[in-house]
Amino acid sequence: MLASPHGATGAAVPGRTPGVIRVLVVDDSALVRRILTDALSKHEDIEVVGTATDPYVARERIAQLRPDVITLDIEMPRMDGLSFLSKLMRHFPLPVVVCSSLTPQNSETALRALSLGAVEVIAKPGSSLAAGDVAEELARAVRAASHARVTKRVDAPEPPAVLRPAIATIDSTNKLIALGASTGGTQALEVVLRRFPVDAPGTVIVQHMPEHFTASFAKRLDSVCQMRVQEAKDGDYVVPGLALVAPGGKHLVVQASGARWVARVKDGPKVHHQRPAVDVLFQSVARSAGRNAVGAILTGMGADGAKGMLAMREAGAYTVAQNEETCVVYGMPREAVKLEAAVDVLALERIAEALLTHTHSSVHALTP
């Protein structure tokens, strides 16, 4: 069992600088440890207090150094990262940022790490990620993790696979659901989507997540939800019974196409340091669907989605922000509430019902 790094009395850590996030880097590669340390050390509000080559060393470093956040590799000798994460979250939970290589197998493992309690996942530095991108994305993830509400985890069985009829060719619906999330959002979105019926209105989603990870995320949601879930492709129609997840590294927008909506996957500059960005999706929903849309902004760090949700509300859409008590990070919903962009502020477990209720209210004809 891991001993509490904060001690029985919760005494202050000697030498701790107020306002500085203390990070422990755990990775078996000396090169990666150096790259991550150098990237984080560029930021005045972050201090790398130590490194560890495997979970056994990490256990000792946690007790000695009392970090605020851990970056964790998931492929390590002696004990794999998932086993260590599971033990950590059962005995002494700390905010964990998982660093994973961009492969389909690793993306599925990283999603498992999120289900075990990790709060962020980023791409491990490599040929596809420049040093500047590493510094920006890693620092953002560490800051978000430092604000996360992390609790002890109890082992639970994997949810059973869902059996449902295939989607028939469905005509347009007069309602559309838009969802946006960041830190903690993988689990929050699952809570919402598992409550949607098989014929729920067409749904579009932005979850801040690295490129290549979103396909695995959509596949996992598809396995546990009544409605179909898939990574969006340019030209997909937004139809009942289908949820489209924005691909990592691309923006997702919705356009009216006659009497129905079509998804467009686009390049473009980052918004709020994100691509995909919730604001980009929500602004397009406000323009294309107006009062025929409903939307929710879920847990996450920063302000992405707040202005887009305001545009949705001003266009007549029903909008919801997740409440502080059920957020892993009450950042994006807080900003939406500040702008009075949310019609309602609700606990996570109540959001699906509220959205579905408002999709059954009055609908309006689409105008091309």
Solvent accessible surface area in square Angstrom, and as a share of the most:
residue,aa,sasa,rsa
1,M,180,0.80
2,L,14,0.07
3,A,69,0.54
4,S,47,0.31
5,P,2,0.01
6,H,58,0.26
7,G,35,0.34
8,A,117,0.91
9,T,123,0.72
10,G,51,0.49
11,A,58,0.45
12,A,92,0.72
13,V,14,0.08
14,P,113,0.71
15,G,77,0.74
16,R,72,0.26
17,T,71,0.41
18,P,123,0.77
19,G,74,0.71
20,V,29,0.16
21,I,22,0.11
22,R,20,0.07
23,V,0,0.00
24,L,0,0.00
25,V,0,0.00
26,V,2,0.01
27,D,1,0.01
28,D,66,0.34
29,S,39,0.25
30,A,66,0.52
31,L,103,0.51
32,V,15,0.09
33,R,42,0.15
34,R,135,0.49
35,I,47,0.24
36,L,2,0.01
37,T,35,0.20
38,D,67,0.35
39,A,5,0.04
40,L,0,0.00
41,S,68,0.44
42,K,142,0.60
43,H,43,0.19
44,E,172,0.77
45,D,46,0.24
46,I,8,0.04
47,E,73,0.33
48,V,28,0.16
49,V,28,0.16
50,G,17,0.16
51,T,46,0.27
52,A,1,0.01
53,T,59,0.34
54,D,11,0.05
55,P,1,0.01
56,Y,73,0.28
57,V,38,0.22
58,A,0,0.00
59,R,93,0.34
60,E,84,0.37
61,R,82,0.30
62,I,2,0.01
63,A,42,0.33
64,Q,118,0.52
65,L,42,0.21
66,R,60,0.22
67,P,0,0.00
68,D,40,0.21
69,V,0,0.00
70,I,0,0.00
71,T,1,0.00
72,L,0,0.00
73,D,5,0.03
74,I,7,0.04
75,E,103,0.46
76,M,20,0.09
77,P,70,0.44
78,R,167,0.61
79,M,32,0.14
80,D,61,0.32
81,G,0,0.00
82,L,37,0.18
83,S,44,0.29
84,F,5,0.02
85,L,0,0.00
86,S,21,0.14
87,K,81,0.34
88,L,0,0.00
89,M,1,0.00
90,R,79,0.29
91,H,52,0.23
92,F,37,0.15
93,P,26,0.16
94,L,10,0.05
95,P,18,0.11
96,V,0,0.00
97,V,0,0.00
98,V,0,0.00
99,C,1,0.01
100,S,1,0.01
101,S,42,0.27
102,L,51,0.26
103,T,55,0.32
104,P,107,0.67
105,Q,137,0.61
106,N,14,0.07
107,S,0,0.00
108,E,86,0.38
109,T,34,0.20
110,A,0,0.00
111,L,9,0.04
112,R,93,0.34
113,A,0,0.00
114,L,11,0.05
115,S,21,0.14
116,L,26,0.13
117,G,3,0.03
118,A,7,0.05
119,V,10,0.06
120,E,13,0.06
121,V,9,0.05
122,I,8,0.04
123,A,9,0.07
124,K,36,0.15
125,P,19,0.12
126,G,44,0.42
127,S,130,0.84
128,S,86,0.56
129,L,37,0.18
130,A,64,0.50
131,A,76,0.59
132,G,53,0.51
133,D,58,0.30
134,V,4,0.02
135,A,10,0.08
136,E,66,0.30
137,E,36,0.16
138,L,0,0.00
139,A,1,0.00
140,R,45,0.17
141,A,0,0.00
142,V,0,0.00
143,R,73,0.27
144,A,0,0.00
145,A,0,0.00
146,S,40,0.25
147,H,116,0.52
148,A,15,0.11
149,R,113,0.41
150,V,35,0.20
151,T,83,0.48
152,K,130,0.55
153,R,91,0.33
154,V,136,0.78
155,D,97,0.50
156,A,77,0.60
157,P,126,0.79
158,E,93,0.42
159,P,37,0.23
160,P,104,0.66
161,A,80,0.62
162,V,32,0.19
163,L,171,0.85
164,R,39,0.14
165,P,97,0.61
166,A,82,0.63
167,I,58,0.30
168,A,73,0.57
169,T,142,0.83
170,I,58,0.29
171,D,119,0.61
172,S,47,0.30
173,T,31,0.18
174,N,52,0.27
175,K,11,0.05
176,L,0,0.00
177,I,0,0.00
178,A,0,0.00
179,L,0,0.00
180,G,0,0.00
181,A,0,0.00
182,S,3,0.02
183,T,3,0.02
184,G,15,0.15
185,G,0,0.00
186,T,9,0.06
187,Q,56,0.25
188,A,3,0.02
189,L,0,0.00
190,E,19,0.08
191,V,41,0.24
192,V,0,0.00
193,L,0,0.00
194,R,94,0.34
195,R,115,0.42
196,F,2,0.01
197,P,57,0.36
198,V,52,0.30
199,D,98,0.51
200,A,1,0.01
201,P,17,0.10
202,G,0,0.00
203,T,0,0.00
204,V,0,0.00
205,I,0,0.00
206,V,0,0.00
207,Q,7,0.03
208,H,17,0.08
209,M,15,0.07
210,P,29,0.18
211,E,91,0.41
212,H,98,0.44
213,F,0,0.00
214,T,0,0.00
215,A,47,0.37
216,S,11,0.07
217,F,4,0.02
218,A,2,0.02
219,K,136,0.57
220,R,55,0.20
221,L,1,0.00
222,D,36,0.18
223,S,49,0.31
224,V,7,0.04
225,C,0,0.00
226,Q,74,0.33
227,M,0,0.00
228,R,78,0.28
229,V,6,0.04
230,Q,67,0.30
231,E,52,0.23
232,A,5,0.04
233,K,124,0.53
234,D,85,0.44
235,G,28,0.27
236,D,23,0.12
237,Y,88,0.33
238,V,4,0.02
239,V,24,0.14
240,P,15,0.10
241,G,1,0.01
242,L,19,0.10
243,A,0,0.00
244,L,0,0.00
245,V,0,0.00
246,A,0,0.00
247,P,16,0.10
248,G,5,0.04
249,G,23,0.23
250,K,72,0.31
251,H,9,0.04
252,L,0,0.00
253,V,13,0.07
254,V,1,0.01
255,Q,70,0.31
256,A,39,0.30
257,S,44,0.29
258,G,42,0.40
259,A,68,0.52
260,R,91,0.33
261,W,2,0.01
262,V,8,0.05
263,A,0,0.00
264,R,80,0.29
265,V,30,0.17
266,K,89,0.38
267,D,103,0.53
268,G,28,0.27
269,P,110,0.69
270,K,79,0.33
271,V,48,0.27
272,H,72,0.32
273,H,121,0.54
274,Q,20,0.09
275,R,76,0.28
276,P,2,0.01
277,A,0,0.00
278,V,0,0.00
279,D,9,0.05
280,V,33,0.19
281,L,0,0.00
282,F,0,0.00
283,Q,63,0.28
284,S,1,0.01
285,V,0,0.00
286,A,12,0.09
287,R,175,0.64
288,S,25,0.16
289,A,8,0.06
290,G,13,0.12
291,R,134,0.49
292,N,7,0.03
293,A,1,0.01
294,V,0,0.00
295,G,0,0.00
296,A,0,0.00
297,I,0,0.00
298,L,0,0.00
299,T,1,0.00
300,G,0,0.00
301,M,58,0.26
302,G,38,0.37
303,A,36,0.28
304,D,3,0.02
305,G,0,0.00
306,A,2,0.02
307,K,129,0.54
308,G,0,0.00
309,M,0,0.00
310,L,47,0.23
311,A,23,0.18
312,M,0,0.00
313,R,93,0.34
314,E,133,0.60
315,A,41,0.32
316,G,45,0.43
317,A,5,0.04
318,Y,22,0.08
319,T,0,0.00
320,V,0,0.00
321,A,0,0.00
322,Q,1,0.00
323,N,29,0.15
324,E,76,0.34
325,E,126,0.56
326,T,46,0.27
327,C,3,0.02
328,V,38,0.22
329,V,6,0.03
330,Y,35,0.13
331,G,9,0.09
332,M,0,0.00
333,P,0,0.00
334,R,96,0.35
335,E,51,0.23
336,A,0,0.00
337,V,55,0.31
338,K,134,0.57
339,L,72,0.36
340,E,129,0.58
341,A,0,0.00
342,A,13,0.10
343,V,62,0.35
344,D,51,0.27
345,V,68,0.39
346,L,17,0.08
347,A,25,0.20
348,L,16,0.08
349,E,90,0.40
350,R,146,0.53
351,I,0,0.00
352,A,1,0.01
353,E,121,0.54
354,A,16,0.12
355,L,0,0.00
356,L,28,0.14
357,T,80,0.47
358,H,63,0.28
359,T,9,0.05
360,H,154,0.69
361,S,56,0.36
362,S,82,0.53
363,V,71,0.41
364,H,52,0.23
365,A,84,0.65
366,L,27,0.14
367,T,110,0.64
368,P,143,0.90
